[in-house]
């Protein structure tokens, strides 16, 4: 039967591949081994060889816990917010004061320039 020979040849090729991948040599592929033993035994040997090379899955490593700062009391949060707001207000007041000073200085310079400028109807 031709299909039996084809099956045996396929099993032999599979065993050769397994041996080339694993680097192990078994007596299964010795000449005449397929004709001496039933196909089920050869398939069982192939299955055992493949299963011997399959490593069981390793469990994933446990993640490290994240270090969190301890929760703050609401009074601490409130105090921090009030301090930040007060700091913000100080900055805004400083900016307002600097703008007013710049505007007053610029107007003073402008008025002085207008006062000192010769008039358009100046006599010659």
N, CA, C and O atoms as CSV, one atom per row, in Angstrom:
chain,resi,resn,atom,element,x,y,z
A,1,UNK,N,N,0.836,-1.172,0.000
A,1,UNK,CA,C,0.000,0.000,0.000
A,1,UNK,C,C,0.888,1.245,0.000
A,1,UNK,O,O,1.773,1.418,0.838
A,2,UNK,N,N,0.612,2.074,-0.953
A,2,UNK,CA,C,1.440,3.257,-1.155
A,2,UNK,C,C,1.240,4.284,-0.042
A,2,UNK,O,O,2.213,4.922,0.360
A,3,UNK,N,N,0.046,4.469,0.463
A,3,UNK,CA,C,-0.216,5.466,1.473
A,3,UNK,C,C,0.496,5.161,2.782
A,3,UNK,O,O,0.846,6.081,3.520
A,4,UNK,N,N,0.720,3.875,3.085
A,4,UNK,CA,C,1.428,3.519,4.308
A,4,UNK,C,C,2.888,3.948,4.196
A,4,UNK,O,O,3.467,4.460,5.153
A,5,UNK,N,N,3.474,3.737,3.024
A,5,UNK,CA,C,4.856,4.161,2.821
A,5,UNK,C,C,4.967,5.690,2.882
A,5,UNK,O,O,5.927,6.219,3.443
A,6,UNK,N,N,3.992,6.395,2.309
A,6,UNK,CA,C,4.005,7.858,2.366
A,6,UNK,C,C,3.868,8.356,3.805
A,6,UNK,O,O,4.534,9.307,4.215
A,7,UNK,N,N,2.995,7.696,4.555
A,7,UNK,CA,C,2.821,8.068,5.961
A,7,UNK,C,C,4.105,7.827,6.743
A,7,UNK,O,O,4.532,8.684,7.517
A,8,UNK,N,N,4.721,6.667,6.543
A,8,UNK,CA,C,5.966,6.353,7.231
A,8,UNK,C,C,7.073,7.348,6.849
A,8,UNK,O,O,7.878,7.744,7.692
A,9,UNK,N,N,7.104,7.743,5.577
A,9,UNK,CA,C,8.100,8.721,5.139
A,9,UNK,C,C,7.849,10.074,5.811
A,9,UNK,O,O,8.794,10.750,6.217
A,10,UNK,N,N,6.595,10.465,5.926
A,10,UNK,CA,C,6.252,11.715,6.606
A,10,UNK,C,C,6.652,11.676,8.071
A,10,UNK,O,O,7.181,12.653,8.600
A,11,UNK,N,N,6.404,10.557,8.724
A,11,UNK,CA,C,6.790,10.411,10.128
A,11,UNK,C,C,8.305,10.476,10.259
A,11,UNK,O,O,8.824,11.094,11.189
A,12,UNK,N,N,9.012,9.847,9.339
A,12,UNK,CA,C,10.476,9.881,9.375
A,12,UNK,C,C,10.988,11.307,9.179
A,12,UNK,O,O,11.936,11.717,9.848
A,13,UNK,N,N,10.377,12.062,8.277
A,13,UNK,CA,C,10.777,13.451,8.073
A,13,UNK,C,C,10.496,14.292,9.330
A,13,UNK,O,O,11.290,15.152,9.710
A,14,UNK,N,N,9.367,14.022,9.951
A,14,UNK,CA,C,9.022,14.746,11.170
A,14,UNK,C,C,10.029,14.451,12.269
A,14,UNK,O,O,10.461,15.360,12.977
A,15,UNK,N,N,10.403,13.194,12.415
A,15,UNK,CA,C,11.386,12.823,13.433
A,15,UNK,C,C,12.738,13.472,13.140
A,15,UNK,O,O,13.420,13.935,14.054
A,16,UNK,N,N,13.124,13.502,11.857
A,16,UNK,CA,C,14.387,14.127,11.493
A,16,UNK,C,C,14.347,15.617,11.837
A,16,UNK,O,O,15.331,16.175,12.323
A,17,UNK,N,N,13.215,16.248,11.585
A,17,UNK,CA,C,13.071,17.663,11.923
A,17,UNK,C,C,13.154,17.877,13.431
A,17,UNK,O,O,13.831,18.795,13.893
A,18,UNK,N,N,12.470,17.032,14.195
A,18,UNK,CA,C,12.493,17.155,15.651
A,18,UNK,C,C,13.913,16.994,16.164
A,18,UNK,O,O,14.347,17.730,17.050
A,19,UNK,N,N,14.630,16.038,15.611
A,19,UNK,CA,C,16.010,15.817,16.050
A,19,UNK,C,C,16.911,16.992,15.669
A,19,UNK,O,O,17.804,17.363,16.430
A,20,UNK,N,N,16.678,17.573,14.498
A,20,UNK,CA,C,17.510,18.716,14.103
A,20,UNK,C,C,17.230,19.926,14.981
A,20,UNK,O,O,18.131,20.717,15.260
A,21,UNK,N,N,16.001,20.070,15.410
A,21,UNK,CA,C,15.650,21.198,16.265
A,21,UNK,C,C,16.139,20.966,17.692
A,21,UNK,O,O,16.707,21.869,18.305
A,22,UNK,N,N,15.927,19.782,18.216
A,22,UNK,CA,C,16.280,19.513,19.609
A,22,UNK,C,C,17.729,19.120,19.778
A,22,UNK,O,O,18.282,19.270,20.868
A,23,UNK,N,N,18.352,18.627,18.744
A,23,UNK,CA,C,19.737,18.199,18.844
A,23,UNK,C,C,19.881,16.826,19.449
A,23,UNK,O,O,20.997,16.378,19.710
A,24,UNK,N,N,18.770,16.146,19.678
A,24,UNK,CA,C,18.811,14.803,20.260
A,24,UNK,C,C,18.699,13.769,19.158
A,24,UNK,O,O,18.044,13.987,18.139
A,25,UNK,N,N,19.346,12.646,19.380
A,25,UNK,CA,C,19.253,11.543,18.420
A,25,UNK,C,C,18.660,10.354,19.154
A,25,UNK,O,O,19.151,9.959,20.212
A,26,UNK,N,N,17.624,9.799,18.603
A,26,UNK,CA,C,16.992,8.600,19.173
A,26,UNK,C,C,17.238,7.427,18.234
A,26,UNK,O,O,17.632,7.608,17.082
A,27,UNK,N,N,17.008,6.268,18.723
A,27,UNK,CA,C,17.152,5.074,17.897
A,27,UNK,C,C,15.936,4.864,17.010
A,27,UNK,O,O,15.859,3.871,16.287
A,28,UNK,N,N,14.987,5.789,17.060
A,28,UNK,CA,C,13.761,5.630,16.289
A,28,UNK,C,C,14.053,5.700,14.799
A,28,UNK,O,O,13.397,5.012,14.018
A,29,UNK,N,N,15.011,6.504,14.385
A,29,UNK,CA,C,15.261,6.691,12.962
A,29,UNK,C,C,16.358,5.766,12.419
A,29,UNK,O,O,16.901,6.011,11.342
A,30,UNK,N,N,16.669,4.737,13.143
A,30,UNK,CA,C,17.641,3.803,12.584
A,30,UNK,C,C,17.026,3.126,11.371
A,30,UNK,O,O,15.802,3.016,11.296
A,31,UNK,N,N,17.815,2.676,10.438
A,31,UNK,CA,C,17.255,2.059,9.237
A,31,UNK,C,C,16.375,0.875,9.585
A,31,UNK,O,O,16.753,0.003,10.367
A,32,UNK,N,N,15.203,0.865,8.992
A,32,UNK,CA,C,14.268,-0.236,9.208
A,32,UNK,C,C,13.427,-0.081,10.445
A,32,UNK,O,O,12.644,-0.981,10.750
A,33,UNK,N,N,13.541,1.001,11.172
A,33,UNK,CA,C,12.771,1.165,12.402
A,33,UNK,C,C,11.297,1.303,12.102
A,33,UNK,O,O,10.460,0.807,12.856
A,34,UNK,N,N,10.969,1.973,11.008
A,34,UNK,CA,C,9.563,2.173,10.689
A,34,UNK,C,C,8.916,0.883,10.227
A,34,UNK,O,O,7.741,0.642,10.505
A,35,UNK,N,N,9.652,0.074,9.540
A,35,UNK,CA,C,9.054,-1.171,9.062
A,35,UNK,C,C,8.976,-2.202,10.172
A,35,UNK,O,O,8.137,-3.100,10.108
A,36,UNK,N,N,9.850,-2.100,11.216
A,36,UNK,CA,C,9.840,-3.066,12.313
A,36,UNK,C,C,8.718,-2.799,13.307
A,36,UNK,O,O,8.181,-3.734,13.902
A,37,UNK,N,N,8.358,-1.526,13.494
A,37,UNK,CA,C,7.374,-1.193,14.524
A,37,UNK,C,C,6.097,-0.691,13.881
A,37,UNK,O,O,6.115,-0.184,12.760
A,38,UNK,N,N,5.013,-0.829,14.579
A,38,UNK,CA,C,3.747,-0.313,14.044
A,38,UNK,C,C,3.758,1.222,14.012
A,38,UNK,O,O,4.483,1.873,14.764
A,39,UNK,N,N,2.953,1.760,13.143
A,39,UNK,CA,C,2.904,3.210,12.949
A,39,UNK,C,C,2.480,3.932,14.230
A,39,UNK,O,O,2.954,5.034,14.507
A,40,UNK,N,N,1.610,3.328,14.991
A,40,UNK,CA,C,1.149,3.967,16.226
A,40,UNK,C,C,2.306,4.170,17.193
A,40,UNK,O,O,2.370,5.190,17.878
A,41,UNK,N,N,3.214,3.211,17.252
A,41,UNK,CA,C,4.358,3.340,18.152
A,41,UNK,C,C,5.254,4.496,17.692
A,41,UNK,O,O,5.734,5.271,18.519
A,42,UNK,N,N,5.480,4.614,16.388
A,42,UNK,CA,C,6.308,5.674,15.850
A,42,UNK,C,C,5.653,7.026,16.121
A,42,UNK,O,O,6.322,7.978,16.524
A,43,UNK,N,N,4.357,7.103,15.899
A,43,UNK,CA,C,3.655,8.357,16.160
A,43,UNK,C,C,3.726,8.712,17.638
A,43,UNK,O,O,3.869,9.882,17.995
A,44,UNK,N,N,3.623,7.693,18.507
A,44,UNK,CA,C,3.745,7.931,19.937
A,44,UNK,C,C,5.124,8.441,20.305
A,44,UNK,O,O,5.257,9.319,21.157
A,45,UNK,N,N,6.166,7.889,19.661
A,45,UNK,CA,C,7.533,8.332,19.935
A,45,UNK,C,C,7.721,9.769,19.466
A,45,UNK,O,O,8.353,10.571,20.154
A,46,UNK,N,N,7.174,10.098,18.296
A,46,UNK,CA,C,7.256,11.473,17.788
A,46,UNK,C,C,6.554,12.409,18.754
A,46,UNK,O,O,7.078,13.469,19.096
A,47,UNK,N,N,5.376,12.019,19.189
A,47,UNK,CA,C,4.617,12.853,20.109
A,47,UNK,C,C,5.381,13.041,21.416
A,47,UNK,O,O,5.443,14.151,21.944
A,48,UNK,N,N,5.959,11.968,21.938
A,48,UNK,CA,C,6.728,12.073,23.180
A,48,UNK,C,C,7.945,12.978,23.007
A,48,UNK,O,O,8.263,13.765,23.898
A,49,UNK,N,N,8.629,12.870,21.861
A,49,UNK,CA,C,9.806,13.701,21.620
A,49,UNK,C,C,9.427,15.173,21.544
A,49,UNK,O,O,10.124,16.033,22.082
A,50,UNK,N,N,8.328,15.451,20.877
A,50,UNK,CA,C,7.874,16.838,20.766
A,50,UNK,C,C,7.418,17.347,22.123
A,50,UNK,O,O,7.749,18.473,22.495
A,51,UNK,N,N,6.677,16.558,22.862
A,51,UNK,CA,C,6.177,16.974,24.169
A,51,UNK,C,C,7.309,17.162,25.171
A,51,UNK,O,O,7.212,18.007,26.060
A,52,UNK,N,N,8.386,16.378,25.037
A,52,UNK,CA,C,9.518,16.528,25.948
A,52,UNK,C,C,10.193,17.879,25.756
A,52,UNK,O,O,10.770,18.420,26.699
A,53,UNK,N,N,10.129,18.431,24.553
A,53,UNK,CA,C,10.765,19.709,24.276
A,53,UNK,C,C,9.885,20.903,24.630
A,53,UNK,O,O,10.383,22.020,24.769
A,54,UNK,N,N,8.601,20.680,24.774
A,54,UNK,CA,C,7.694,21.773,25.110
A,54,UNK,C,C,7.808,22.044,26.600
A,54,UNK,O,O,7.595,21.158,27.428
A,55,UNK,N,N,8.141,23.263,26.920
A,55,UNK,CA,C,8.288,23.644,28.318
A,55,UNK,C,C,6.943,24.158,28.818
A,55,UNK,O,O,6.224,24.841,28.089
A,56,UNK,N,N,6.610,23.829,30.051
A,56,UNK,CA,C,5.338,24.341,30.574
A,56,UNK,C,C,5.419,25.862,30.696
A,56,UNK,O,O,6.488,26.408,30.968
A,57,UNK,N,N,4.316,26.528,30.499
A,57,UNK,CA,C,4.339,27.993,30.566
A,57,UNK,C,C,4.704,28.456,31.973
A,57,UNK,O,O,4.227,27.919,32.973
A,58,UNK,N,N,5.556,29.460,32.015
A,58,UNK,CA,C,5.971,30.029,33.299
A,58,UNK,C,C,4.954,31.083,33.716
A,58,UNK,O,O,4.473,31.853,32.884
A,59,UNK,N,N,4.632,31.115,34.989
A,59,UNK,CA,C,3.698,32.170,35.417
A,59,UNK,C,C,4.372,33.527,35.282
A,59,UNK,O,O,5.580,33.642,35.484
A,60,UNK,N,N,3.608,34.545,34.944
A,60,UNK,CA,C,4.201,35.879,34.794
A,60,UNK,C,C,4.714,36.372,36.141
A,60,UNK,O,O,4.153,36.027,37.181
A,61,UNK,N,N,5.766,37.168,36.132
A,61,UNK,CA,C,6.288,37.679,37.404
A,61,UNK,C,C,5.273,38.605,38.061
A,61,UNK,O,O,4.519,39.318,37.398
A,62,UNK,N,N,5.284,38.565,39.361
A,62,UNK,CA,C,4.343,39.399,40.110
A,62,UNK,C,C,4.776,40.861,40.019
A,62,UNK,O,O,5.947,41.167,40.243
A,63,UNK,N,N,3.863,41.758,39.698
A,63,UNK,CA,C,4.231,43.175,39.614
A,63,UNK,C,C,4.573,43.722,41.001
A,63,UNK,O,O,4.005,43.317,42.015
A,64,UNK,N,N,5.512,44.649,41.003
A,64,UNK,CA,C,5.909,45.278,42.259
A,64,UNK,C,C,4.843,46.292,42.665
A,64,UNK,O,O,4.319,47.013,41.816
A,65,UNK,N,N,4.523,46.353,43.942
A,65,UNK,CA,C,3.510,47.332,44.362
A,65,UNK,C,C,4.044,48.751,44.198
A,65,UNK,O,O,5.230,49.013,44.397
A,66,UNK,N,N,3.154,49.645,43.835
A,66,UNK,CA,C,3.510,51.049,43.646
A,66,UNK,C,C,3.500,51.735,45.004
A,66,UNK,O,O,2.569,51.586,45.796
A,67,UNK,N,N,4.564,52.488,45.247
A,67,UNK,CA,C,4.651,53.209,46.513
A,67,UNK,C,C,3.829,54.489,46.407
A,67,UNK,O,O,4.155,55.382,45.625
A,68,UNK,N,N,2.785,54.569,47.183
A,68,UNK,CA,C,1.938,55.757,47.209
A,68,UNK,C,C,2.183,56.523,48.498
A,68,UNK,O,O,2.445,55.942,49.552
A,69,UNK,N,N,2.091,57.824,48.388
A,69,UNK,CA,C,2.219,58.618,49.604
A,69,UNK,C,C,0.947,58.424,50.427
A,69,UNK,O,O,-0.133,58.214,49.876
A,70,UNK,N,N,1.084,58.496,51.719
A,70,UNK,CA,C,-0.110,58.294,52.542
A,70,UNK,C,C,-1.122,59.399,52.279
A,70,UNK,O,O,-0.741,60.534,51.992
A,71,UNK,N,N,-2.390,59.081,52.374
A,71,UNK,CA,C,-3.408,60.105,52.109
A,71,UNK,C,C,-3.306,61.235,53.136
A,71,UNK,O,O,-3.074,61.012,54.324
A,72,UNK,N,N,-3.488,62.441,52.632
A,72,UNK,CA,C,-3.392,63.603,53.514
A,72,UNK,C,C,-4.778,63.942,54.058
A,72,UNK,O,O,-5.803,63.683,53.427
A,73,UNK,N,N,-4.768,64.513,55.218
A,73,UNK,CA,C,-6.024,64.945,55.813
A,73,UNK,C,C,-6.546,66.145,55.029
A,73,UNK,O,O,-5.776,66.886,54.418
A,74,UNK,N,N,-7.843,66.320,55.054
A,74,UNK,CA,C,-8.442,67.410,54.284
A,74,UNK,C,C,-7.968,68.770,54.797
A,74,UNK,O,O,-7.917,69.733,54.032
A,75,UNK,N,N,-7.624,68.857,56.075
A,75,UNK,CA,C,-7.148,70.140,56.598
A,75,UNK,C,C,-5.793,70.494,55.986
A,75,UNK,O,O,-5.514,71.667,55.738
A,76,UNK,N,N,-4.944,69.481,55.739
A,76,UNK,CA,C,-3.657,69.743,55.094
A,76,UNK,C,C,-3.859,70.242,53.667
A,76,UNK,O,O,-3.183,71.169,53.222
A,77,UNK,N,N,-4.791,69.622,52.959
A,77,UNK,CA,C,-5.073,70.024,51.585
A,77,UNK,C,C,-5.616,71.446,51.564
A,77,UNK,O,O,-5.224,72.261,50.729
A,78,UNK,N,N,-6.507,71.729,52.474
A,78,UNK,CA,C,-7.095,73.074,52.542
A,78,UNK,C,C,-6.026,74.119,52.840
A,78,UNK,O,O,-6.006,75.186,52.226
A,79,UNK,N,N,-5.144,73.814,53.775
A,79,UNK,CA,C,-4.070,74.746,54.129
A,79,UNK,C,C,-3.161,74.989,52.929
A,79,UNK,O,O,-2.793,76.130,52.649
A,80,UNK,N,N,-2.802,73.929,52.226
A,80,UNK,CA,C,-1.938,74.083,51.052
A,80,UNK,C,C,-2.623,74.923,49.977
A,80,UNK,O,O,-1.986,75.782,49.367
A,81,UNK,N,N,-3.919,74.684,49.738
A,81,UNK,CA,C,-4.651,75.464,48.737
A,81,UNK,C,C,-4.692,76.939,49.115
A,81,UNK,O,O,-4.501,77.805,48.261
A,82,UNK,N,N,-4.942,77.230,50.391
A,82,UNK,CA,C,-4.993,78.620,50.831
A,82,UNK,C,C,-3.632,79.295,50.657
A,82,UNK,O,O,-3.568,80.460,50.265
A,83,UNK,N,N,-2.553,78.580,50.940
A,83,UNK,CA,C,-1.214,79.144,50.770
A,83,UNK,C,C,-0.934,79.429,49.299
A,83,UNK,O,O,-0.355,80.463,48.967
A,84,UNK,N,N,-1.339,78.525,48.423
A,84,UNK,CA,C,-1.117,78.743,46.991
A,84,UNK,C,C,-1.938,79.923,46.472
A,84,UNK,O,O,-1.457,80.718,45.665
A,85,UNK,N,N,-3.159,80.024,46.936
A,85,UNK,CA,C,-4.011,81.135,46.507
A,85,UNK,C,C,-3.434,82.461,46.985
A,85,UNK,O,O,-3.420,83.437,46.234
A,86,UNK,N,N,-2.959,82.506,48.227
A,86,UNK,CA,C,-2.366,83.739,48.751
A,86,UNK,C,C,-1.121,84.112,47.943
A,86,UNK,O,O,-0.913,85.286,47.637
A,87,UNK,N,N,-0.308,83.140,47.601
A,87,UNK,CA,C,0.892,83.396,46.795
A,87,UNK,C,C,0.505,83.924,45.419
A,87,UNK,O,O,1.139,84.846,44.906
A,88,UNK,N,N,-0.533,83.343,44.818
A,88,UNK,CA,C,-1.008,83.790,43.507
A,88,UNK,C,C,-1.490,85.242,43.586
A,88,UNK,O,O,-1.182,86.053,42.712
A,89,UNK,N,N,-2.240,85.559,44.628
A,89,UNK,CA,C,-2.735,86.932,44.780
A,89,UNK,C,C,-1.594,87.929,44.924
A,89,UNK,O,O,-1.657,89.025,44.367
A,90,UNK,N,N,-0.551,87.563,45.664
A,90,UNK,CA,C,0.599,88.454,45.813
A,90,UNK,C,C,1.238,88.745,44.460
A,90,UNK,O,O,1.594,89.887,44.168
A,91,UNK,N,N,1.382,87.713,43.641
A,91,UNK,CA,C,1.953,87.906,42.297
A,91,UNK,C,C,1.067,88.820,41.456
A,91,UNK,O,O,1.566,89.714,40.772
A,92,UNK,N,N,-0.235,88.599,41.505
A,92,UNK,CA,C,-1.148,89.427,40.721
A,92,UNK,C,C,-1.108,90.880,41.179
A,92,UNK,O,O,-1.142,91.790,40.351
A,93,UNK,N,N,-1.037,91.104,42.479
A,93,UNK,CA,C,-0.957,92.470,42.996
A,93,UNK,C,C,0.345,93.137,42.562
A,93,UNK,O,O,0.351,94.319,42.219
A,94,UNK,N,N,1.450,92.385,42.573
A,94,UNK,CA,C,2.731,92.938,42.131
A,94,UNK,C,C,2.666,93.319,40.655
A,94,UNK,O,O,3.138,94.388,40.266
A,95,UNK,N,N,2.079,92.442,39.827
A,95,UNK,CA,C,1.945,92.748,38.396
A,95,UNK,C,C,1.089,93.989,38.184
A,95,UNK,O,O,1.420,94.834,37.353
A,96,UNK,N,N,0.009,94.105,38.915
A,96,UNK,CA,C,-0.874,95.272,38.803
A,96,UNK,C,C,-0.122,96.545,39.182
A,96,UNK,O,O,-0.212,97.552,38.478
A,97,UNK,N,N,0.618,96.506,40.285
A,97,UNK,CA,C,1.393,97.662,40.737
A,97,UNK,C,C,2.437,98.054,39.685
A,97,UNK,O,O,2.598,99.239,39.393
A,98,UNK,N,N,3.148,97.072,39.113
A,98,UNK,CA,C,4.163,97.371,38.103
A,98,UNK,C,C,3.545,97.967,36.849
A,98,UNK,O,O,4.133,98.860,36.237
A,99,UNK,N,N,2.361,97.486,36.453
A,99,UNK,CA,C,1.671,98.057,35.285
A,99,UNK,C,C,1.285,99.504,35.539
A,99,UNK,O,O,1.475,100.364,34.679
A,100,UNK,N,N,0.747,99.770,36.717
A,100,UNK,CA,C,0.352,101.145,37.061
A,100,UNK,C,C,1.571,102.077,37.065
A,100,UNK,O,O,1.495,103.190,36.543
A,101,UNK,N,N,2.680,101.640,37.640
A,101,UNK,CA,C,3.890,102.454,37.666
A,101,UNK,C,C,4.403,102.724,36.253
A,101,UNK,O,O,4.814,103.843,35.945
A,102,UNK,N,N,4.382,101.707,35.397
A,102,UNK,CA,C,4.860,101.864,34.011
A,102,UNK,C,C,3.970,102.847,33.259
A,102,UNK,O,O,4.454,103.703,32.519
A,103,UNK,N,N,2.663,102.708,33.463
A,103,UNK,CA,C,1.719,103.594,32.767
A,103,UNK,C,C,1.930,105.042,33.231
A,103,UNK,O,O,1.969,105.955,32.407
A,104,UNK,N,N,2.066,105.254,34.546
A,104,UNK,CA,C,2.270,106.618,35.067
A,104,UNK,C,C,3.574,107.206,34.543
A,104,UNK,O,O,3.627,108.382,34.183
A,105,UNK,N,N,4.624,106.393,34.499
A,105,UNK,CA,C,5.918,106.862,34.007
A,105,UNK,C,C,5.847,107.230,32.527
A,105,UNK,O,O,6.398,108.248,32.109
A,106,UNK,N,N,5.172,106.405,31.743
A,106,UNK,CA,C,5.039,106.666,30.310
A,106,UNK,C,C,4.237,107.942,30.067
A,106,UNK,O,O,4.615,108.745,29.214
A,107,UNK,N,N,3.147,108.147,30.792
A,107,UNK,CA,C,2.345,109.365,30.643
A,107,UNK,C,C,3.148,110.605,31.034
A,107,UNK,O,O,3.029,111.646,30.387
A,108,UNK,N,N,3.955,110.506,32.074
A,108,UNK,CA,C,4.789,111.637,32.494
A,108,UNK,C,C,5.761,112.021,31.395
A,108,UNK,O,O,5.931,113.202,31.092
A,109,UNK,N,N,6.399,111.023,30.798
A,109,UNK,CA,C,7.341,111.277,29.702
A,109,UNK,C,C,6.630,111.886,28.505
A,109,UNK,O,O,7.160,112.791,27.861
A,110,UNK,N,N,5.439,111.397,28.204
A,110,UNK,CA,C,4.677,111.905,27.064
A,110,UNK,C,C,4.284,113.360,27.292
A,110,UNK,O,O,4.421,114.185,26.389
A,111,UNK,N,N,3.800,113.682,28.484
A,111,UNK,CA,C,3.406,115.066,28.783
A,111,UNK,C,C,4.606,116.020,28.713
A,111,UNK,O,O,4.505,117.146,28.226
A,112,UNK,N,N,5.757,115.521,29.221
A,112,UNK,CA,C,6.965,116.359,29.170
A,112,UNK,C,C,7.386,116.585,27.724
A,112,UNK,O,O,7.807,117.686,27.368
A,113,UNK,N,N,7.278,115.569,26.896
A,113,UNK,CA,C,7.649,115.710,25.481
A,113,UNK,C,C,6.710,116.670,24.783
A,113,UNK,O,O,7.153,117.451,23.941
A,114,UNK,N,N,5.426,116.639,25.105
A,114,UNK,CA,C,4.456,117.548,24.485
A,114,UNK,C,C,4.714,118.974,24.951
A,114,UNK,O,O,4.677,119.902,24.143
A,115,UNK,N,N,4.973,119.163,26.237
A,115,UNK,CA,C,5.196,120.508,26.785
A,115,UNK,C,C,6.463,121.141,26.210
A,115,UNK,O,O,6.492,122.343,25.945
A,116,UNK,N,N,7.516,120.331,26.015
A,116,UNK,CA,C,8.773,120.849,25.546
A,116,UNK,C,C,8.844,120.983,24.011
A,116,UNK,O,O,9.761,121.610,23.481
A,117,UNK,N,N,7.915,120.415,23.341
A,117,UNK,CA,C,7.947,120.469,21.867
A,117,UNK,C,C,7.568,121.866,21.408
A,117,UNK,O,O,6.697,122.501,22.001
A,118,UNK,N,N,8.232,122.356,20.334
A,118,UNK,CA,C,7.841,123.668,19.812
A,118,UNK,C,C,6.457,123.577,19.199
A,118,UNK,O,O,6.083,122.554,18.624
A,119,UNK,N,N,5.716,124.636,19.324
A,119,UNK,CA,C,4.369,124.671,18.788
A,119,UNK,C,C,4.369,124.773,17.279
A,119,UNK,O,O,5.360,125.218,16.700
A,120,UNK,N,N,3.309,124.384,16.632
A,120,UNK,CA,C,3.271,124.445,15.177
A,120,UNK,C,C,3.192,125.876,14.663
A,120,UNK,O,O,3.536,126.123,13.507
A,121,UNK,N,N,2.757,126.813,15.471
A,121,UNK,CA,C,2.639,128.188,15.038
A,121,UNK,C,C,3.727,129.077,15.610
A,121,UNK,O,O,3.554,130.287,15.753
A,122,UNK,N,N,4.836,128.462,15.930
A,122,UNK,CA,C,5.942,129.233,16.525
A,122,UNK,C,C,6.442,130.284,15.555
A,122,UNK,O,O,6.532,130.024,14.355
A,123,UNK,N,N,6.775,131.487,16.059
A,123,UNK,CA,C,7.252,132.579,15.214
A,123,UNK,C,C,8.734,132.395,14.927
A,123,UNK,O,O,9.488,131.835,15.723
A,124,UNK,N,N,9.110,132.879,13.783
A,124,UNK,CA,C,10.485,132.727,13.360
A,124,UNK,C,C,11.260,133.922,13.693
A,124,UNK,O,O,12.457,133.980,13.409
